[in-house]
C-alpha cells in the first residue's frame, strides 16, 4: 500500500516488577509503533507494534530503529517485500497494513473474538523465590486459570522441583494443566543429563516442556524428543529460519509434539500460518504466545489466534495473558478473566463502563 504518511513512535514499556527468565530479569523493554495514515481515506490510521525482547529478538533496538526509519521514509507498507532478518519490523508493518485495510478500527480479524467470544489462555508464573512463585500460582488459580505455565531452568533444579511439588499441592493434575518453559535452560553437553531432569519433572504430570535445550542443536533435540517422558514444544528453535525447506527438514527430523508461535519473532501472521501448515505435516499442534507486546500487539495476536482456533472443540490455551505486566500499557478493551482473554462488550458490563482504546499518547 503506497502513498501513506508513516510515523514511528518509540515507547519503553515498564514492568510492574522484574520479569525473571533464564536470560535474566527484565525491568523494561523497547517497543516501537508504526503509525500509518491514509490521507486519501479521511485520515484513517492503522497501527502496528514492533515488540522486541532483549537477548531473544533477532534484531536489536538500534537495528530495528534504523529499519523502521527506512520504512517510514518509503511511504509504503509492503510486508511481502520486507526481510525476515527483521521479523518484528516486518510484523509491525503487516499489523499496521491489516489495521488500515480494516478502516483503522483495531479490528484486524473480524470474527468470534471481536464479537465477544473469549479465547482460553494460560496463566504465567515468572521465575523468582519459591514462596513468590507459589503465591503467583495461587493468585492465578483464584482468577480462574486451569492451565498454568512455569518458567524453569535458571534456578537451582532441586528448588524448582520443590516449587513444582508445592504447586501441585494446590493445583492437582486432575484440575489444572501445568506447562513448563525452560528457554534452553536445561541444556547440557550430555543429553542424558537433560533427560534425567525431564524424568524428575515428569513426576509432576507435566503437559509439555518448551525448548528444554538451546536452539540450533537439531540432532540433540531429536534425541530428547524421542526419549523424553514429557512432550516437547519448540519455541526459539523456529526463530530465524526463513527457508521453507529448512523449516520442513527441521520439523521432520525433530518431530516435536508442539510448536510455539510468536509472530513478532517469526515475521508476522503469514509466517506463523506457514509454520502451522508445516507442523501439521508431522502431527505437531500449536499455540500462540506473546513476545511481551503492549495491548496493541496483544490485541492483534489474540484476534488472529481466536480466529484460527474458532472451529476447534477443545482449543489449546494460548499464551496471551501478558497485558497486565506493564505500568504504562496502552488502555484497551482487552479483558482477562476466568482463564480467558476477550474484548470488552456492552453486554458484559456490570457498571455500564465499556472500556475503549486510548491512543492519545501514540497519536499526539
ZAMARGU-4260 file (C-alpha; in steps of 0.2 Angstrom, whole numbers, plus 5000, padded with zeros to 4 digits):
<rodrens>
0) 5000/5000/5000 | 5008/5016/4994 | 5005/5035/4997 | 5005/5034/5016 | 5011/5045/5030
5) 5021/5034/5041 | 5027/5039/5058 | 5037/5029/5071 | 5034/5031/5089 | 5046/5024/5102
10) 5040/5019/5119 | 5049/5009/5133 | 5037/4998/5142 | 5040/4997/5161 | 5037/4981/5170
15) 5027/4982/5186 | 5040/4970/5194 | 5056/4962/5187 | 5051/4948/5175 | 5063/4933/5178
20) 5068/4922/5164 | 5083/4910/5161 | 5091/4925/5151 | 5089/4936/5166 | 5077/4948/5174
25) 5068/4961/5163 | 5063/4978/5170 | 5059/4987/5154 | 5058/4983/5135 | 5059/4993/5120
30) 5044/4995/5109 | 5041/5004/5093 | 5024/5009/5084 | 5021/5011/5066 | 5008/5024/5064
35) 5001/5023/5046 | 4989/5037/5040 | 4980/5036/5024 | 4977/5054/5019 | 4965/5049/5005
40) 4953/5040/5016 | 4948/5053/5029 | 4964/5051/5038 | 4961/5034/5044 | 4975/5027/5055
45) 4982/5009/5056 | 4994/5005/5070 | 5007/4991/5071 | 5019/4986/5085 | 5037/4981/5084
50) 5040/4972/5100 | 5057/4967/5105 | 5064/4955/5119 | 5082/4959/5123 | 5093/4944/5120
55) 5080/4934/5111 | 5073/4945/5096 | 5084/4944/5080 | 5085/4962/5079 | 5092/4974/5092
60) 5084/4990/5096 | 5096/5001/5086 | 5094/4990/5071 | 5075/4990/5072 | 5075/5009/5074
65) 5086/5010/5059 | 5074/4999/5048 | 5059/5007/5055 | 5066/5024/5049 | 5068/5017/5032
70) 5051/5010/5032 | 5044/5027/5037 | 5054/5036/5023 | 5047/5024/5010 | 5029/5030/5012
75) 5024/5012/5008 | 5018/4996/5018 | 5023/4980/5008 | 5027/4967/5021 | 5029/4954/5007
80) 5044/4963/5001 | 5052/4965/5018 | 5067/4955/5025 | 5064/4941/5038 | 5081/4947/5046
85) 5070/4959/5055 | 5054/4949/5060 | 5047/4962/5072 | 5049/4976/5060 | 5040/4966/5047
90) 5026/4961/5059 | 5023/4979/5063 | 5021/4983/5045 | 5009/4969/5042 | 4999/4973/5058
95) 4998/4992/5053 | 4993/4987/5035 | 4979/4975/5040 | 4973/4988/5053 | 4972/5001/5039
100) 4963/4990/5027 | 4950/4987/5041 | 4947/5006/5042 | 4959/5008/5057 | 4947/5001/5070
105) 4959/4989/5078 | 4948/4975/5072 | 4961/4966/5061 | 4952/4949/5060 | 4933/4952/5061
110) 4926/4936/5069 | 4922/4927/5085 | 4935/4937/5096 | 4929/4954/5091 | 4911/4948/5093
115) 4914/4944/5111 | 4919/4926/5111 | 4934/4923/5123 | 4949/4913/5119 | 4957/4901/5133
120) 4974/4906/5139 | 4987/4900/5152 | 4992/4909/5167 | 5011/4913/5168 | 5022/4910/5183
125) 5038/4920/5182 | 5054/4914/5190 | 5058/4920/5207 | 5059/4914/5225 | 5049/4898/5229
130) 5037/4907/5240 | 5034/4921/5227 | 5031/4908/5213 | 5019/4898/5224 | 5010/4915/5228
135) 5009/4918/5209 | 5001/4901/5206 | 4988/4903/5220 | 4983/4920/5213 | 4981/4913/5195
140) 4970/4899/5202 | 4959/4911/5211 | 4957/4921/5195 | 4950/4906/5186 | 4965/4899/5176
145) 4965/4880/5174 | 4981/4880/5164 | 4997/4887/5171 | 5014/4889/5163 | 5030/4890/5174
150) 5047/4896/5169 | 5061/4884/5174 | 5080/4881/5171 | 5088/4897/5179 | 5086/4892/5197
155) 5093/4878/5207 | 5085/4862/5200 | 5081/4854/5217 | 5072/4871/5222 | 5062/4871/5206
160) 5056/4853/5209 | 5051/4858/5227 | 5041/4873/5220 | 5033/4861/5207 | 5028/4849/5221
165) 5021/4864/5231 | 5011/4870/5216 | 5004/4853/5213 | 4998/4853/5231 | 4986/4867/5227
170) 4984/4863/5209 | 4981/4844/5207 | 4984/4837/5190 | 4965/4832/5188 | 4960/4850/5189
175) 4975/4860/5182 | 4986/4858/5167 | 5004/4863/5170 | 5016/4868/5156 | 5035/4871/5158
180) 5046/4883/5148 | 5065/4881/5150 | 5071/4893/5137 | 5085/4882/5134 | 5090/4882/5152
185) 5091/4863/5154 | 5104/4861/5141 | 5120/4850/5144 | 5134/4843/5133 | 5126/4826/5138
190) 5108/4824/5133 | 5106/4811/5146 | 5108/4824/5159 | 5094/4834/5152 | 5083/4818/5150
195) 5087/4814/5168 | 5080/4831/5173 | 5065/4828/5162 | 5061/4811/5171 | 5061/4820/5188
200) 5050/4834/5181 | 5038/4821/5173 | 5033/4816/5191 | 5023/4832/5192 | 5012/4827/5177
205) 5018/4840/5165 | 5008/4844/5149 | 5023/4850/5139 | 5041/4857/5140 | 5045/4872/5129
210) 5063/4872/5122 | 5072/4862/5135 | 5089/4865/5126 | 5096/4879/5117 | 5091/4881/5099
215) 5101/4875/5084 | 5105/4858/5090 | 5094/4848/5079 | 5101/4831/5082 | 5102/4833/5101
220) 5084/4839/5101 | 5078/4824/5090 | 5086/4813/5103 | 5077/4822/5118 | 5060/4822/5109
225) 5061/4803/5106 | 5066/4799/5124 | 5058/4812/5134 | 5043/4807/5145 | 5036/4825/5143
230) 5030/4831/5126 | 5042/4844/5118 | 5037/4861/5111 | 5048/4871/5100 | 5049/4889/5103
235) 5066/4898/5100 | 5070/4884/5088 | 5059/4892/5075 | 5067/4909/5076 | 5077/4915/5061
240) 5073/4900/5049 | 5066/4908/5033 | 5069/4894/5020 | 5054/4883/5018 | 5065/4868/5015
245) 5075/4871/5031 | 5059/4873/5041 | 5052/4857/5034 | 5068/4847/5037 | 5070/4853/5055
250) 5052/4848/5059 | 5053/4831/5051 | 5070/4827/5060 | 5065/4833/5077 | 5047/4828/5077
255) 5040/4839/5091 | 5023/4837/5099 | 5020/4856/5098 | 5027/4872/5091 | 5025/4889/5099
260) 5021/4904/5088 | 5027/4921/5092 | 5023/4932/5077 | 5034/4946/5082 | 5049/4934/5082
265) 5043/4924/5066 | 5039/4939/5055 | 5020/4940/5056 | 5004/4931/5053 | 5008/4925/5036
270) 5024/4917/5043 | 5015/4910/5058 | 5002/4902/5047 | 5016/4894/5036 | 5023/4886/5052
275) 5006/4879/5057 | 5004/4871/5040 | 5022/4863/5041 | 5019/4857/5059 | 5003/4848/5053
280) 5014/4838/5042 | 5022/4829/5057 | 5007/4830/5068 | 5013/4844/5079 | 5000/4855/5087
285) 5002/4874/5091 | 4998/4888/5102 | 5002/4906/5101 | 5011/4916/5114 | 5015/4935/5116
290) 5033/4942/5114 | 5028/4954/5128 | 5019/4966/5117 | 5008/4980/5123 | 4990/4979/5121
295) 4992/4985/5103 | 5001/4969/5098 | 4992/4958/5110 | 4975/4963/5103 | 4981/4958/5085
300) 4988/4941/5090 | 4973/4937/5101 | 4961/4941/5086 | 4972/4930/5074 | 4973/4916/5087
305) 4955/4916/5091 | 4950/4916/5073 | 4962/4901/5070 | 4955/4890/5084 | 4937/4895/5082
310) 4932/4878/5074 | 4941/4868/5087 | 4930/4859/5100 | 4944/4859/5114 | 4956/4873/5108
315) 4973/4874/5116 | 4975/4888/5129 | 4985/4902/5121 | 5000/4911/5130 | 4992/4928/5129
320) 4989/4934/5147 | 5003/4947/5147 | 4994/4963/5146 | 4994/4967/5164 | 5013/4966/5166
325) 5017/4984/5162 | 5014/5001/5172 | 5012/5011/5156 | 5002/4999/5144 | 4990/5007/5132
330) 4972/5007/5138 | 4962/4995/5128 | 4946/4984/5128 | 4955/4968/5131 | 4949/4959/5147
335) 4957/4944/5155 | 4945/4934/5166 | 4942/4916/5171 | 4957/4910/5162 | 4952/4918/5145
340) 4955/4934/5135 | 4941/4943/5127 | 4936/4960/5120 | 4925/4971/5132 | 4907/4970/5126
345) 4892/4981/5132 | 4883/4965/5137 | 4897/4960/5149 | 4897/4976/5159 | 4892/4976/5177
350) 4894/4995/5179 | 4890/5001/5161 | 4908/5007/5159 | 4914/5000/5142 | 4932/5000/5141
355) 4939/5009/5125 | 4955/5012/5116 | 4965/5027/5122 | 4978/5030/5109 | 4981/5048/5114
360) 4999/5045/5119 | 5003/5037/5102 | 4994/5049/5091 | 4998/5065/5099
</rodrens>
